[in-house]
Amino acid sequence: MRAHYGLAVAALWALTACQRAPDLLQDAAALNEAQRQLAALPEWQARAPLLHSAALFHKDQIELVLVDPAQPQRMRIYNYRDGRWQHGEATEHLCPRLAATGLAGSDLPVAQLRFATVATVSRHWYERARGVPGALDDPDYDHLTGVWFYTDHAEPGTPRAPGWATMPISGQGGATYDIEFGLDGSVRKFARAPN
């Protein structure tokens, strides 16, 4: 009886492990599928959505604020989790009003953003982190928690090109390294932050 119980537990564990969602930060195929599903949503069949400000990628979800080009005064938050997209109610998009003041940046067509680049950014982050003493010592704490894509929105007086960003890499003795990425996921900046 005990052997059957142990076998059943092992089988259940194996089934659960196989059904776990992939780590989106490292799985280019899962990221491509998420992008394909977004483009296939009925509301985007006749037109391509615009990304407002940033796209947030986490281990188990993606968050986007999208603008419908047919209704540029409205935006909506889309969330991808467990293999499907959901969205909330539309809210007012302030940038059309801010554009008159010169403070607003432009929204970016989502088609110009390659979701699979997140896996490249993640790979480069871990490559650099392995070179920083103490950066990956604690597996419960020292890992990449998110990758962010920013459009060209920026605070007034601080222009920013579109690109990818992550949290800094922290090592022994409080050493912190800032890291930024280009559109293709390559490392654009890696430098020790001033203490």
Backbone torsions as a table, in degrees:
resi	resn	phi	psi	omega
1	MET	NA	-44.1	-179.9
2	ARG	-61.4	-39.5	179.9
3	ALA	-62.4	-40.7	178.4
4	HIS	-64.8	-39.7	178.8
5	TYR	-63.7	-46.4	179.0
6	GLY	-61.2	-40.5	178.7
7	LEU	-65.9	-40.6	178.6
8	ALA	-64.5	-41.1	178.5
9	VAL	-64.7	-43.2	179.1
10	ALA	-62.6	-42.0	179.3
11	ALA	-65.0	-41.8	178.3
12	LEU	-63.9	-42.0	178.6
13	TRP	-62.7	-43.9	179.7
14	ALA	-63.1	-42.0	178.9
15	LEU	-63.2	-43.9	179.1
16	THR	-63.5	-43.7	-179.8
17	ALA	-62.5	-37.7	-179.6
18	CYS	-71.7	-26.0	-178.0
19	GLN	-92.0	-6.1	179.7
20	ARG	-60.5	142.3	177.4
21	ALA	-65.5	143.8	178.9
22	PRO	-67.4	156.0	174.0
23	ASP	-72.9	104.9	-175.5
24	LEU	-59.5	-25.7	-178.0
25	LEU	-70.4	-17.3	-175.5
26	GLN	-125.0	-1.1	-173.7
27	ASP	-110.7	94.6	-177.6
28	ALA	-61.2	-36.5	-179.9
29	ALA	-65.5	-43.1	178.2
30	ALA	-64.9	-37.1	178.0
31	LEU	-67.1	-41.9	175.7
32	ASN	-60.8	-40.4	179.2
33	GLU	-64.9	-41.5	177.3
34	ALA	-60.9	-41.7	179.5
35	GLN	-67.4	-39.8	178.2
36	ARG	-62.6	-43.8	179.7
37	GLN	-64.6	-38.0	178.2
38	LEU	-62.0	-46.1	-179.8
39	ALA	-64.9	-25.7	-177.7
40	ALA	-86.3	-6.6	179.4
41	LEU	-60.3	141.0	-176.6
42	PRO	-53.8	-38.1	-176.8
43	GLU	-68.5	-13.6	-178.9
44	TRP	-111.3	14.1	-179.3
45	GLN	-70.2	-37.5	-176.4
46	ALA	-92.8	-11.9	-177.0
47	ARG	-157.6	156.7	-179.1
48	ALA	-95.2	134.5	179.2
49	PRO	-72.7	160.3	175.5
50	LEU	-108.4	139.2	176.2
51	LEU	-86.8	128.9	177.5
52	HIS	-100.2	119.0	169.5
53	SER	71.0	-63.8	-173.6
54	ALA	-154.5	155.1	169.8
55	ALA	-118.5	131.8	-177.2
56	LEU	-112.0	121.5	-179.6
57	PHE	-113.7	127.9	178.0
58	HIS	-124.9	173.5	-177.8
59	LYS	-54.7	-37.6	-173.8
60	ASP	-122.6	6.7	179.7
61	GLN	-160.2	163.9	175.7
62	ILE	-128.7	137.0	177.0
63	GLU	-124.9	129.6	179.9
64	LEU	-132.6	146.9	167.6
65	VAL	-109.5	115.8	-175.0
66	LEU	-112.7	146.8	178.6
67	VAL	-117.6	132.6	176.2
68	ASP	-83.2	120.0	-179.4
69	PRO	-59.1	-24.0	178.1
70	ALA	-76.9	-19.4	177.6
71	GLN	-135.6	69.3	-172.8
72	PRO	-64.5	-12.3	178.9
73	GLN	-83.8	-3.1	-178.0
74	ARG	-121.4	144.1	174.3
75	MET	-136.9	160.1	-174.6
76	ARG	-145.3	139.8	178.3
77	ILE	-86.2	127.2	175.6
78	TYR	-110.2	139.4	-179.1
79	ASN	-129.8	128.5	178.0
80	TYR	-108.9	120.3	-179.9
81	ARG	-151.7	142.6	178.7
82	ASP	53.9	37.1	174.1
83	GLY	79.1	15.0	177.2
84	ARG	-148.2	153.0	179.4
85	TRP	-93.8	141.3	171.9
86	GLN	-135.2	159.3	177.4
87	HIS	-143.5	157.0	177.8
88	GLY	-95.9	-170.3	178.8
89	GLU	-69.3	151.1	176.9
90	ALA	-71.5	144.4	176.5
91	THR	-127.0	168.6	-179.4
92	GLU	-68.7	136.3	176.4
93	HIS	-95.4	114.9	-174.4
94	LEU	-78.7	-20.7	-174.3
95	CYS	-59.8	-37.0	176.4
96	PRO	-57.8	-36.6	177.1
97	ARG	-73.8	-37.7	-179.7
98	LEU	-70.7	-25.6	-178.2
99	ALA	-57.0	-34.8	179.1
100	ALA	-63.9	-25.1	179.9
101	THR	-90.3	-9.9	-178.6
102	GLY	83.8	7.7	-177.6
103	LEU	-93.1	-15.4	-173.8
104	ALA	-91.7	143.7	172.3
105	GLY	-91.4	-175.1	180.0
106	SER	-99.7	152.5	173.4
107	ASP	-80.8	158.0	-173.8
108	LEU	-117.8	132.6	176.2
109	PRO	-58.4	130.5	-178.7
110	VAL	-58.6	-31.0	-179.5
111	ALA	-60.5	-22.4	178.3
112	GLN	-79.7	-9.7	-178.3
113	LEU	-101.7	124.0	176.4
114	ARG	-96.7	109.2	-179.0
115	PHE	-57.5	-36.9	-177.0
116	ALA	-62.7	-16.7	177.2
117	THR	-62.0	-24.4	177.7
118	VAL	-56.0	-40.4	179.1
119	ALA	-64.8	-35.5	176.8
120	THR	-67.7	-44.5	177.6
121	VAL	-59.2	-45.5	-179.8
122	SER	-60.1	-44.9	179.2
123	ARG	-60.3	-45.5	179.5
124	HIS	-65.5	-38.0	179.1
125	TRP	-60.7	-47.0	-179.8
126	TYR	-67.4	-35.6	176.3
127	GLU	-60.4	-45.8	179.4
128	ARG	-69.1	-39.5	-179.2
129	ALA	-63.4	-35.5	178.3
130	ARG	-63.2	-23.7	179.2
131	GLY	-86.9	-3.3	179.7
132	VAL	-105.1	114.6	-178.9
133	PRO	-54.3	127.8	176.8
134	GLY	84.1	-3.9	-174.2
135	ALA	-67.6	-30.2	-176.3
136	LEU	-120.1	27.1	-176.2
137	ASP	-69.0	-35.4	-176.0
138	ASP	-109.1	103.6	-176.1
139	PRO	-63.6	-21.1	177.8
140	ASP	-79.1	-19.7	-173.9
141	TYR	-121.0	-40.2	-171.8
142	ASP	-90.6	80.5	176.0
143	HIS	-154.1	163.4	-179.6
144	LEU	-73.9	125.4	-177.5
145	THR	-104.0	-16.1	-179.4
146	GLY	-170.4	154.9	174.6
147	VAL	-127.9	134.0	-176.8
148	TRP	-121.6	139.4	172.6
149	PHE	-110.4	128.1	178.5
150	TYR	-111.0	135.7	171.4
151	THR	-76.9	-163.6	-177.6
152	ASP	-85.1	15.3	175.2
153	HIS	-65.7	142.4	178.2
154	ALA	-159.1	164.4	173.7
155	GLU	-65.7	150.0	179.3
156	PRO	-54.2	134.3	177.6
157	GLY	85.4	-2.0	179.5
158	THR	-129.2	79.5	-178.2
159	PRO	-63.3	144.3	-179.4
160	ARG	-137.4	129.1	175.9
161	ALA	-78.3	152.6	176.3
162	PRO	-58.6	145.2	178.5
163	GLY	176.1	-179.6	-176.7
164	TRP	-102.2	149.4	177.7
165	ALA	-144.7	158.1	175.7
166	THR	-139.0	-179.2	172.7
167	MET	-70.9	158.5	176.6
168	PRO	-66.8	166.0	176.0
169	ILE	-100.8	124.1	-178.8
170	SER	-109.5	136.1	-179.6
171	GLY	-124.2	-161.9	-178.8
172	GLN	-64.3	149.9	174.8
173	GLY	64.9	21.3	177.6
174	GLY	80.4	7.4	178.2
175	ALA	-66.1	126.9	-179.4
176	THR	-126.0	137.8	-180.0
177	TYR	-121.5	127.0	174.8
178	ASP	-83.3	141.3	-179.8
179	ILE	-140.1	133.2	176.4
180	GLU	-133.2	158.2	-172.7
181	PHE	-129.6	150.0	175.4
182	GLY	-80.5	178.6	-178.1
183	LEU	-60.0	-30.0	-179.4
184	ASP	-88.5	2.9	-179.7
185	GLY	90.3	-2.7	178.3
186	SER	-71.1	155.2	179.4
187	VAL	-72.9	119.1	178.7
188	ARG	-93.7	-31.6	-179.2
189	LYS	-149.5	132.4	172.7
190	PHE	-146.4	107.8	-175.5
191	ALA	-148.0	147.3	177.1
192	ARG	-69.0	131.5	179.7
193	ALA	-77.8	146.5	177.0
194	PRO	-65.0	141.1	-179.9
195	ASN	-77.4	NA	NA
